[in-house]
Amino acid sequence: MAPRARLSRTGVVEIAVGVVDRHGYDALNLSVVAEALGVGPSALYSHVDGLDGLRRVVAVESVRRLTCDVRDAAIGTAGDDAVRAVATAYRDFVRRHPGRFAATLQSTGGAERADVDRELHSVFVLLHRAGGHDEQAAELAARSSRSALHGFAVLEHADPDGSHDAEFGHLVDLLCRILTPS
């Protein structure tokens, strides 16, 4: 008899994220993850609260990864260069990980999801604070720029075969112009 696979929440999440990356968010289910781990679906219940719990942890991990990507892109940049770097990192995440991006669109995750959403938002606030905005203006600029990038990402995600480079360039130029502190 083969030794039983040792499961951990981290391992379950890694496999689930891999499923989403390879097959899309809609393909995520307990059976697929369990099969990849070499266990029965019931073994996953010690680590996630069923399919809803699995979807929640994938959504949280996806927002966490997006946050890391945009934060890393902003390091060492300032002003318009920082806005362009963050915008490009956001778009690149969506293009590289369409399944994970789809997971970020889900309203699952509870308090943990709210925490990672705040972390992502704080990157945008810091970006605009570093760009010269006071606290209130940085908050508004963060909401505006994140909303614009997110909206673009949703539209591009819905049409992955289209060429949207010109629209993206225009959006980023527009963000740089309108979000410059007066």
Order of alpha helices (4+ residues) and beta strands (2+ residues): alpha-alpha-alpha-alpha-alpha-alpha-alpha-alpha
